[in-house]
Each structure stands twice: as structure tokens, then as C-alpha cells.
Amino acid sequence: MREGSELNEVMRVMLASIFTKQDNAVIMSANPEHDKSVKDFSLLKQVLKDYDPSEVSSETSPVDAMAGANYMWVGASAAEVIMTAIAASRLTEVNRVLDLPCGHGRILRHLVKMFPDATFDACDLDSDGVDFCVNQFNARPIRSQEDMTKVKFEALYDIIWIGSLFTHTSAEITKSWLSFLAKHLTENGIIVATFHGRIALELQKINPYIDEQKWSKIMDGHHSTGYGFADYSSDNKHGYISGSYGVSVAKPNGLMSILEGIPDVRIFMYQERAWANNHDVVVIGRPAWDDGLR
């Protein structure tokens, strides 16, 4: 992962060819209807202008469970993922962003620099984390519930960032919550969500996520359906979680099967180890895959 202004320079080089192709496409298109499918990359240009990882606040909460040597690096990696997601999607403006679960703002501190004119909502079961995000990053607080579908968001979002939530949920809960959250997207809004992919099988050997008996259960589901899950033991769960919470590992085909069942969205991107060289990332959003055909 590259840090500081070097990250922006890499993105500028990568996007330069895209902008050139876009300009050529506009010039060559003689049919105004065709122009509607040509992406406007002004948003990415503005993000690259506004965002510098070296200017992001490094102040952390003393009770932030994610705090560590790679804290800022992981946040900058999420910013890079979101830039890639913007390029892959139809998103051209960002007015409201949801960080879920927000924790103590490991990613939110980068988001507020990427989109300085946007409004931010911070949602988590961890009330201390939500309060920290409100005080440090001027976010609107949303107290989550163990059943996500009971949360009243009362807003539509251009970006919903979901880092390391579905790495802990069953396939059934993952599909239910993604379907629910997709209803809270703007007309070109996107969900950027992370998952444990096939690298997790190797990492389990090095630094186990869970005990071998439960890992065996996860692998049974992983092999049979492409998505395996097992709950943590009660003594390994967060104190504010009483229901299902564990470890999930998904194959690409297992995730695609889930995503195909979510109404009114299209699949924009799947990338292995995209976040912090660890989690796989999927991007879904609007307009729907069959937009213009119904």
C-alpha cells in the first residue's frame, strides 16, 4: 500500500488514460443517446485534488480496538478502494455517505477528507465509537441494532462503506442486510463491502480466526455452497453483541450467488484482496442491472 501523495500520483497516472478515452468517446459519439453511457470522471478528479492521506487526522480513541501500527495504512487502503469503486460505477456526485460499522472512525477520517462537502452518518452497535465519530468528524449518529433491518436510517446514500461486517455474518444475514441497505441508495449510489476471500484459508494456518472445530464447519459451507460461517464462542464476542456473530469465508461464486439475488442493483466490481491486501471487495449499486429494459 502506497502512502501520502504517492497514492494520489498513482491514481492520477491510472486515471489519465481513462479521461483521455472518455474525451475521445464523447467526440466520436454522434448519437446523443450513446452519450448517456459515457462516464463523467469529474468526481474522481475532485477527490484526487481534495484527498491527501498525510493530512488525515491520526488522533485515535484510547478504547479503539483497531488501533495499531497499520491503522492509518488500512484507512488509506479503504480510500483507494473507494476511488476504484467510483471509477467502476455510475456515481458522479457524493452528497451523503454512511460508514457502517464506523467503529472509532478508522475509515471515516479518510472519507471526510475525500468528500469535504458531503454529509456523513456513523452507525455502529458500539456507542462509544459512534460518539467519537460525532465529536471528531461531525458525523450524524445512528445507533445500530443487532437486526440491521430494524435500523431507521431516514436517508439515501451515495456511498455506503461496509468494512469488516459481512466477514462476521452468515450467508442468510448477509443477503438480508445487503438487500435492506440497497433500498437506501440514491439513483447512482453504491455499496462497497468487504469479505474474507480465499486468502483467509492461508491466514487461518498462520494466525487462526477461530478454533479448528468451528473452522471445519466454515469449510463445510465454503465447499458446498461457496459461503461458510460459524459463530464465535460466547466468550469471544463483543460485549454489545448477543446474537449471531462469527467468521465467514466466501468464494467468488458464493458471493455472486448472493449478489444476484439482491433486487434493483447491478454488480459493478469484485476484487480479491483489495482492502489492505487482505479482504476481498464487492461493489454493487444503482442503476439496476436491467435499467432501461423494463
C-alpha positions as a LaTeX table, in Angstrom:
\begin{tabular}{lrrr}
\hline
Residue & $x$ (\AA) & $y$ (\AA) & $z$ (\AA) \\
\hline
Met1 & 0.00 & 0.00 & 0.00 \\
Arg2 & 1.44 & 3.37 & $-1.00$ \\
Glu3 & 1.13 & 6.25 & 1.42 \\
Gly4 & 0.82 & 10.02 & 1.21 \\
Ser5 & 0.91 & 11.91 & $-2.05$ \\
Glu6 & 2.37 & 8.86 & $-3.84$ \\
Leu7 & $-1.05$ & 7.17 & $-3.69$ \\
Asn8 & $-2.66$ & 10.13 & $-5.41$ \\
Glu9 & 0.06 & 10.20 & $-8.05$ \\
Val10 & $-0.50$ & 6.52 & $-8.87$ \\
Met11 & $-4.24$ & 7.14 & $-9.16$ \\
Arg12 & $-3.64$ & 10.17 & $-11.40$ \\
Val13 & $-1.49$ & 8.13 & $-13.79$ \\
Met14 & $-4.05$ & 5.32 & $-13.85$ \\
Leu15 & $-6.95$ & 7.68 & $-14.48$ \\
Ala16 & $-5.21$ & 9.84 & $-17.09$ \\
Ser17 & $-5.82$ & 7.24 & $-19.78$ \\
Ile18 & $-9.44$ & 6.88 & $-18.67$ \\
Phe19 & $-10.05$ & 10.61 & $-19.00$ \\
Thr20 & $-8.45$ & 10.62 & $-22.46$ \\
Lys21 & $-10.63$ & 7.72 & $-23.58$ \\
Gln22 & $-13.68$ & 9.48 & $-22.17$ \\
Asp23 & $-12.93$ & 12.66 & $-24.15$ \\
Asn24 & $-12.45$ & 10.64 & $-27.33$ \\
Ala25 & $-15.69$ & 8.76 & $-26.74$ \\
Val26 & $-17.64$ & 12.00 & $-26.38$ \\
Ile27 & $-16.11$ & 13.38 & $-29.57$ \\
Met28 & $-16.75$ & 10.22 & $-31.57$ \\
Ser29 & $-20.32$ & 9.66 & $-30.40$ \\
Ala30 & $-22.76$ & 11.02 & $-32.96$ \\
Asn31 & $-25.83$ & 9.77 & $-31.13$ \\
Pro32 & $-26.90$ & 11.76 & $-28.03$ \\
Glu33 & $-28.42$ & 8.58 & $-26.59$ \\
His34 & $-24.99$ & 6.96 & $-26.60$ \\
Asp35 & $-23.54$ & 9.86 & $-24.61$ \\
Lys36 & $-25.67$ & 8.86 & $-21.63$ \\
Ser37 & $-23.48$ & 5.79 & $-21.12$ \\
Val38 & $-20.20$ & 7.74 & $-21.10$ \\
Lys39 & $-18.90$ & 8.13 & $-17.56$ \\
Asp40 & $-18.22$ & 11.59 & $-16.17$ \\
Phe41 & $-14.98$ & 11.36 & $-14.17$ \\
Ser42 & $-15.14$ & 14.84 & $-12.66$ \\
Leu43 & $-15.86$ & 13.33 & $-9.23$ \\
Leu44 & $-12.64$ & 11.33 & $-9.26$ \\
Lys45 & $-10.66$ & 14.34 & $-10.39$ \\
Gln46 & $-12.06$ & 16.31 & $-7.45$ \\
Val47 & $-11.33$ & 13.52 & $-4.95$ \\
Leu48 & $-7.73$ & 13.35 & $-6.11$ \\
Lys49 & $-7.50$ & 17.09 & $-5.62$ \\
Asp50 & $-9.04$ & 17.09 & $-2.15$ \\
Tyr51 & $-7.57$ & 13.94 & $-0.62$ \\
Asp52 & $-4.06$ & 13.58 & 0.75 \\
Pro53 & $-3.57$ & 10.72 & 3.27 \\
Ser54 & $-0.82$ & 12.67 & 5.03 \\
Glu55 & $-3.39$ & 15.30 & 6.04 \\
Val56 & $-5.78$ & 12.82 & 7.68 \\
Ser57 & $-6.16$ & 13.06 & 11.45 \\
Ser58 & $-4.25$ & 10.38 & 13.34 \\
Glu59 & $-5.97$ & 11.04 & 16.67 \\
Thr60 & $-7.49$ & 7.82 & 17.98 \\
Ser61 & $-9.72$ & 6.90 & 20.89 \\
Pro62 & $-7.96$ & 5.21 & 23.84 \\
Val63 & $-10.53$ & 2.40 & 23.58 \\
Asp64 & $-10.31$ & 1.91 & 19.81 \\
Ala65 & $-9.87$ & $-1.86$ & 19.38 \\
Met66 & $-8.48$ & $-1.35$ & 15.86 \\
Ala67 & $-5.64$ & 0.97 & 16.93 \\
Gly68 & $-2.19$ & $-0.26$ & 15.93 \\
Ala69 & 0.82 & 0.29 & 13.70 \\
Asn70 & $-1.13$ & $-0.20$ & 10.47 \\
Tyr71 & $-4.15$ & 1.91 & 11.48 \\
Met72 & $-3.61$ & 4.78 & 9.03 \\
Trp73 & $-2.42$ & 2.47 & 6.27 \\
Val74 & $-5.64$ & 0.44 & 6.44 \\
Gly75 & $-7.70$ & 3.63 & 6.22 \\
Ala76 & $-5.75$ & 4.87 & 3.20 \\
Ser77 & $-6.27$ & 1.49 & 1.56 \\
Ala78 & $-10.03$ & 1.90 & 2.01 \\
Ala79 & $-9.79$ & 5.31 & 0.31 \\
Glu80 & $-8.04$ & 3.69 & $-2.63$ \\
Val81 & $-10.73$ & 1.01 & $-2.81$ \\
Ile82 & $-13.47$ & 3.64 & $-2.83$ \\
Met83 & $-11.78$ & 5.57 & $-5.61$ \\
Thr84 & $-11.64$ & 2.39 & $-7.67$ \\
Ala85 & $-15.31$ & 1.74 & $-6.87$ \\
Ile86 & $-16.26$ & 5.22 & $-8.09$ \\
Ala87 & $-14.43$ & 4.56 & $-11.35$ \\
Ala88 & $-16.23$ & 1.23 & $-11.80$ \\
Ser89 & $-19.70$ & 2.57 & $-11.03$ \\
Arg90 & $-22.04$ & 5.24 & $-12.42$ \\
Leu91 & $-21.54$ & 7.50 & $-9.41$ \\
Thr92 & $-20.85$ & 11.15 & $-10.33$ \\
Glu93 & $-21.56$ & 13.03 & $-7.09$ \\
Val94 & $-21.32$ & 12.35 & $-3.37$ \\
Asn95 & $-23.61$ & 14.25 & $-1.03$ \\
Arg96 & $-24.19$ & 11.73 & 1.75 \\
Val97 & $-22.07$ & 8.82 & 3.00 \\
Leu98 & $-22.78$ & 6.05 & 5.51 \\
Asp99 & $-19.91$ & 4.37 & 7.39 \\
Leu100 & $-21.12$ & 1.05 & 8.76 \\
Pro101 & $-19.84$ & $-0.17$ & 11.16 \\
Cys102 & $-17.99$ & 3.06 & 11.86 \\
Gly103 & $-16.02$ & 1.92 & 14.91 \\
His104 & $-13.93$ & 4.87 & 16.07 \\
Gly105 & $-13.53$ & 6.34 & 12.60 \\
Arg106 & $-10.64$ & 4.35 & 11.14 \\
Ile107 & $-12.16$ & 4.87 & 7.67 \\
Leu108 & $-14.40$ & 7.87 & 8.35 \\
Arg109 & $-11.38$ & 10.12 & 8.99 \\
His110 & $-10.36$ & 9.45 & 5.38 \\
Leu111 & $-13.87$ & 9.80 & 3.96 \\
Val112 & $-14.30$ & 13.32 & 5.35 \\
Lys113 & $-11.13$ & 14.36 & 3.52 \\
Met114 & $-12.17$ & 12.67 & 0.29 \\
Phe115 & $-15.60$ & 14.34 & 0.25 \\
Pro116 & $-15.29$ & 17.57 & 2.26 \\
Asp117 & $-18.69$ & 18.90 & 1.21 \\
Ala118 & $-20.65$ & 15.71 & 1.97 \\
Thr119 & $-22.74$ & 14.79 & 4.99 \\
Phe120 & $-21.68$ & 11.71 & 6.96 \\
Asp121 & $-23.63$ & 9.21 & 9.02 \\
Ala122 & $-21.80$ & 6.99 & 11.51 \\
Cys123 & $-23.55$ & 3.76 & 12.51 \\
Asp124 & $-22.44$ & 1.07 & 14.95 \\
Leu125 & $-23.54$ & $-1.06$ & 17.87 \\
Asp126 & $-20.55$ & 0.38 & 19.74 \\
Ser127 & $-21.96$ & 3.61 & 21.22 \\
Asp128 & $-18.54$ & 4.86 & 22.27 \\
Gly129 & $-17.35$ & 4.57 & 18.68 \\
Val130 & $-20.36$ & 6.45 & 17.34 \\
Asp131 & $-19.86$ & 9.23 & 19.91 \\
Phe132 & $-16.19$ & 9.55 & 18.93 \\
Cys133 & $-17.14$ & 9.91 & 15.25 \\
Val134 & $-19.73$ & 12.55 & 16.11 \\
Asn135 & $-17.27$ & 14.60 & 18.16 \\
Gln136 & $-14.22$ & 14.21 & 15.92 \\
Phe137 & $-15.72$ & 14.14 & 12.43 \\
Asn138 & $-19.06$ & 15.90 & 12.81 \\
Ala139 & $-20.99$ & 12.79 & 11.77 \\
Arg140 & $-24.69$ & 12.23 & 12.37 \\
Pro141 & $-25.06$ & 9.41 & 14.93 \\
Ile142 & $-27.08$ & 6.29 & 14.13 \\
Arg143 & $-27.32$ & 3.66 & 16.86 \\
Ser144 & $-27.40$ & 0.30 & 15.15 \\
Gln145 & $-29.35$ & $-2.78$ & 16.18 \\
Glu146 & $-28.38$ & $-6.43$ & 16.08 \\
Asp147 & $-31.02$ & $-6.85$ & 13.40 \\
Met148 & $-29.87$ & $-4.34$ & 10.81 \\
Thr149 & $-33.27$ & $-4.27$ & 9.14 \\
Lys150 & $-34.70$ & $-2.57$ & 12.25 \\
Val151 & $-32.43$ & 0.48 & 11.94 \\
Lys152 & $-34.09$ & 3.73 & 10.82 \\
Phe153 & $-31.60$ & 5.43 & 8.51 \\
Glu154 & $-34.06$ & 8.03 & 7.20 \\
Ala155 & $-31.73$ & 8.95 & 4.33 \\
Leu156 & $-30.48$ & 7.85 & 0.92 \\
Tyr157 & $-26.76$ & 7.45 & 0.39 \\
Asp158 & $-24.37$ & 7.91 & $-2.50$ \\
Ile159 & $-21.79$ & 5.66 & $-0.80$ \\
Ile160 & $-22.30$ & 3.04 & 1.88 \\
Trp161 & $-18.94$ & 1.75 & 3.12 \\
Ile162 & $-19.19$ & $-1.60$ & 4.91 \\
Gly163 & $-15.78$ & $-2.65$ & 6.17 \\
Ser164 & $-15.45$ & $-5.96$ & 8.01 \\
Leu165 & $-19.10$ & $-6.53$ & 8.82 \\
Phe166 & $-20.00$ & $-9.36$ & 6.47 \\
Thr167 & $-16.76$ & $-11.10$ & 7.44 \\
His168 & $-18.75$ & $-11.97$ & 10.59 \\
Thr169 & $-22.21$ & $-12.89$ & 9.28 \\
Ser170 & $-23.95$ & $-15.90$ & 7.77 \\
Ala171 & $-24.96$ & $-16.02$ & 4.12 \\
Glu172 & $-28.61$ & $-15.52$ & 5.05 \\
Ile173 & $-27.91$ & $-12.42$ & 7.15 \\
Thr174 & $-25.50$ & $-11.05$ & 4.53 \\
Lys175 & $-28.14$ & $-11.26$ & 1.80 \\
Ser176 & $-30.87$ & $-9.83$ & 4.04 \\
Trp177 & $-28.79$ & $-6.86$ & 5.19 \\
Leu178 & $-27.39$ & $-6.07$ & 1.74 \\
Ser179 & $-30.92$ & $-6.14$ & 0.31 \\
Phe180 & $-32.08$ & $-3.80$ & 3.07 \\
Leu181 & $-29.19$ & $-1.38$ & 2.66 \\
Ala182 & $-29.59$ & $-1.33$ & $-1.13$ \\
Lys183 & $-33.00$ & 0.28 & $-0.58$ \\
His184 & $-31.18$ & 3.26 & 0.94 \\
Leu185 & $-29.13$ & 4.13 & $-2.16$ \\
Thr186 & $-29.54$ & 7.18 & $-4.37$ \\
Glu187 & $-30.18$ & 6.67 & $-8.08$ \\
Asn188 & $-26.46$ & 6.10 & $-8.74$ \\
Gly189 & $-25.45$ & 5.13 & $-5.19$ \\
Ile190 & $-23.07$ & 2.28 & $-4.39$ \\
Ile191 & $-22.35$ & $-0.16$ & $-1.59$ \\
Val192 & $-18.68$ & $-1.00$ & $-1.08$ \\
Ala193 & $-18.42$ & $-4.08$ & 1.14 \\
Thr194 & $-15.55$ & $-6.32$ & 2.24 \\
Phe195 & $-15.39$ & $-10.10$ & 2.72 \\
His196 & $-12.98$ & $-12.87$ & 3.69 \\
Gly197 & $-11.90$ & $-14.49$ & 0.44 \\
Arg198 & $-9.66$ & $-17.42$ & $-0.40$ \\
Ile199 & $-6.62$ & $-15.77$ & 1.23 \\
Ala200 & $-8.39$ & $-16.45$ & 4.55 \\
Leu201 & $-7.70$ & $-20.16$ & 4.09 \\
Glu202 & $-3.97$ & $-19.44$ & 4.23 \\
Leu203 & $-4.22$ & $-16.88$ & 7.03 \\
Gln204 & $-6.09$ & $-19.38$ & 9.21 \\
Lys205 & $-2.91$ & $-21.50$ & 9.19 \\
Ile206 & $-0.76$ & $-18.56$ & 10.33 \\
Asn207 & $-2.99$ & $-16.69$ & 12.76 \\
Pro208 & $-6.28$ & $-18.58$ & 13.28 \\
Tyr209 & $-9.53$ & $-16.64$ & 13.13 \\
Ile210 & $-11.34$ & $-19.32$ & 15.12 \\
Asp211 & $-10.79$ & $-22.77$ & 16.65 \\
Glu212 & $-10.34$ & $-25.80$ & 14.38 \\
Gln213 & $-13.74$ & $-27.36$ & 15.13 \\
Lys214 & $-15.58$ & $-24.22$ & 14.08 \\
Trp215 & $-13.21$ & $-23.71$ & 11.14 \\
Ser216 & $-14.16$ & $-27.17$ & 9.93 \\
Lys217 & $-17.82$ & $-26.10$ & 9.94 \\
Ile218 & $-16.92$ & $-22.97$ & 7.98 \\
Met219 & $-15.07$ & $-25.08$ & 5.40 \\
Asp220 & $-18.05$ & $-27.43$ & 5.02 \\
Gly221 & $-20.23$ & $-24.50$ & 3.95 \\
His222 & $-17.41$ & $-22.98$ & 1.91 \\
His223 & $-17.02$ & $-26.18$ & $-0.13$ \\
Ser224 & $-20.73$ & $-26.95$ & $-0.50$ \\
Thr225 & $-22.25$ & $-23.51$ & $-1.20$ \\
Gly226 & $-19.31$ & $-21.14$ & $-1.63$ \\
Tyr227 & $-20.04$ & $-19.38$ & 1.67 \\
Gly228 & $-19.09$ & $-20.81$ & 5.06 \\
Phe229 & $-19.89$ & $-19.44$ & 8.50 \\
Ala230 & $-19.60$ & $-20.36$ & 12.17 \\
Asp231 & $-20.41$ & $-18.37$ & 15.32 \\
Tyr232 & $-17.72$ & $-17.42$ & 17.79 \\
Ser233 & $-17.90$ & $-18.89$ & 21.24 \\
Ser234 & $-19.76$ & $-16.57$ & 23.60 \\
Asp235 & $-16.52$ & $-15.51$ & 25.36 \\
Asn236 & $-15.05$ & $-14.28$ & 22.04 \\
Lys237 & $-17.89$ & $-11.92$ & 21.11 \\
His238 & $-18.10$ & $-8.19$ & 21.72 \\
Gly239 & $-19.97$ & $-7.31$ & 24.89 \\
Tyr240 & $-22.60$ & $-5.38$ & 22.92 \\
Ile241 & $-23.44$ & $-8.36$ & 20.66 \\
Ser242 & $-25.64$ & $-11.15$ & 21.99 \\
Gly243 & $-26.81$ & $-12.75$ & 18.73 \\
Ser244 & $-25.10$ & $-14.42$ & 15.79 \\
Tyr245 & $-21.55$ & $-13.18$ & 15.24 \\
Gly246 & $-18.63$ & $-15.21$ & 13.99 \\
Val247 & $-16.39$ & $-15.79$ & 10.98 \\
Ser248 & $-17.41$ & $-16.14$ & 7.35 \\
Val249 & $-15.34$ & $-17.08$ & 4.30 \\
Ala250 & $-16.68$ & $-16.80$ & 0.77 \\
Lys251 & $-15.71$ & $-17.97$ & $-2.69$ \\
Pro252 & $-16.30$ & $-15.54$ & $-5.58$ \\
Asn253 & $-19.09$ & $-17.75$ & $-6.94$ \\
Gly254 & $-20.70$ & $-17.91$ & $-3.49$ \\
Leu255 & $-20.77$ & $-14.12$ & $-3.26$ \\
Met256 & $-22.05$ & $-13.75$ & $-6.82$ \\
Ser257 & $-24.93$ & $-16.07$ & $-5.99$ \\
Ile258 & $-25.90$ & $-13.83$ & $-3.08$ \\
Leu259 & $-25.48$ & $-10.60$ & $-5.03$ \\
Glu260 & $-27.56$ & $-11.84$ & $-7.95$ \\
Gly261 & $-30.48$ & $-12.24$ & $-5.55$ \\
Ile262 & $-30.45$ & $-8.60$ & $-4.42$ \\
Pro263 & $-33.14$ & $-6.67$ & $-6.32$ \\
Asp264 & $-32.67$ & $-3.41$ & $-8.22$ \\
Val265 & $-28.87$ & $-3.26$ & $-8.23$ \\
Arg266 & $-26.07$ & $-4.27$ & $-10.55$ \\
Ile267 & $-22.69$ & $-5.80$ & $-9.72$ \\
Phe268 & $-20.01$ & $-3.26$ & $-10.57$ \\
Met269 & $-16.88$ & $-4.89$ & $-9.19$ \\
Tyr270 & $-15.33$ & $-7.86$ & $-7.43$ \\
Gln271 & $-11.66$ & $-7.65$ & $-6.48$ \\
Glu272 & $-9.64$ & $-10.08$ & $-4.40$ \\
Arg273 & $-7.50$ & $-8.75$ & $-1.52$ \\
Ala274 & $-8.37$ & $-5.18$ & $-2.48$ \\
Trp275 & $-8.60$ & $-3.82$ & 1.07 \\
Ala276 & $-5.30$ & $-3.76$ & 2.95 \\
Asn277 & $-4.09$ & $-6.68$ & 0.83 \\
Asn278 & $-6.48$ & $-8.88$ & 2.80 \\
His279 & $-10.25$ & $-8.52$ & 2.35 \\
Asp280 & $-11.99$ & $-9.07$ & $-0.95$ \\
Val281 & $-14.19$ & $-6.17$ & $-2.07$ \\
Val282 & $-17.50$ & $-6.12$ & $-3.91$ \\
Val283 & $-19.26$ & $-3.06$ & $-5.28$ \\
Ile284 & $-22.97$ & $-3.13$ & $-6.05$ \\
Gly285 & $-25.39$ & $-0.31$ & $-6.66$ \\
Arg286 & $-27.69$ & 1.59 & $-8.93$ \\
Pro287 & $-28.89$ & 1.82 & $-11.59$ \\
Ala288 & $-30.19$ & $-1.74$ & $-11.63$ \\
Trp289 & $-28.71$ & $-4.34$ & $-13.97$ \\
Asp290 & $-31.86$ & $-4.21$ & $-16.13$ \\
Asp291 & $-32.23$ & $-0.43$ & $-16.06$ \\
Gly292 & $-33.84$ & 0.83 & $-19.27$ \\
Leu293 & $-35.13$ & $-2.62$ & $-20.21$ \\
Arg294 & $-38.25$ & $-2.71$ & $-18.04$ \\
\hline
\end{tabular}
